Amino acid sequence: MFCVNCGKPLDFGWNYCVHCGFRIGYVIRKTQLLDNLDESKKILFDRLKKERQKIAETKGVPPYVIAHDSLLLEICQAMPTTEEEMLQVRGIRTRKLEWVKEFIPIIKEHCNPSKT
């Protein structure tokens, strides 16, 4: 679930959003957050989900182990194009970066479609 105020994922066990302090009584679900994305970012989200599925099949793990949908939404909002920028996305650390760095070429292509 996501905070209505800032759109960040809510941490379980808290009665308010740890990012902006907004009370958790006011939350939206992932589908509502997806509805608020512009068409370009929805397309990117779908492409990242497909890439996540490929990575998961290669590694032999479920897709959510690679990245939850909430993390994909964070990536779509941040649009990181380098590993350093990817590490700034909430939920990505060095270990997770090894899997999600494969999203960077997709994001770059999405940002600059004429350069492909």
Secondary structure in CASP SS format (residue, H / E / C, confidence):
PFRMAT SS
TARGET T0000
AUTHOR 0000-0000-0000
METHOD secondary structure of the structure
MODEL  1
M C 1.00
F E 1.00
C E 1.00
V C 1.00
N C 1.00
C C 1.00
G C 1.00
K C 1.00
P E 1.00
L C 1.00
D C 1.00
F C 1.00
G C 1.00
W C 1.00
N C 1.00
Y E 1.00
C C 1.00
V C 1.00
H C 1.00
C C 1.00
G C 1.00
F C 1.00
R E 1.00
I C 1.00
G C 1.00
Y C 1.00
V E 1.00
I E 1.00
R C 1.00
K H 1.00
T H 1.00
Q H 1.00
L H 1.00
L H 1.00
D H 1.00
N H 1.00
L C 1.00
D C 1.00
E H 1.00
S H 1.00
K H 1.00
K H 1.00
I H 1.00
L H 1.00
F H 1.00
D H 1.00
R H 1.00
L H 1.00
K H 1.00
K H 1.00
E H 1.00
R H 1.00
Q H 1.00
K H 1.00
I H 1.00
A H 1.00
E H 1.00
T H 1.00
K H 1.00
G C 1.00
V C 1.00
P C 1.00
P H 1.00
Y H 1.00
V H 1.00
I H 1.00
A C 1.00
H C 1.00
D H 1.00
S H 1.00
L H 1.00
L H 1.00
L H 1.00
E H 1.00
I H 1.00
C H 1.00
Q H 1.00
A H 1.00
M C 1.00
P C 1.00
T C 1.00
T C 1.00
E H 1.00
E H 1.00
E H 1.00
M H 1.00
L H 1.00
Q C 1.00
V C 1.00
R C 1.00
G C 1.00
I C 1.00
R C 1.00
T H 1.00
R H 1.00
K H 1.00
L H 1.00
E H 1.00
W H 1.00
V H 1.00
K H 1.00
E H 1.00
F H 1.00
I H 1.00
P H 1.00
I H 1.00
I H 1.00
K H 1.00
E H 1.00
H H 1.00
C H 1.00
N C 1.00
P H 1.00
S H 1.00
K H 1.00
T C 1.00
END
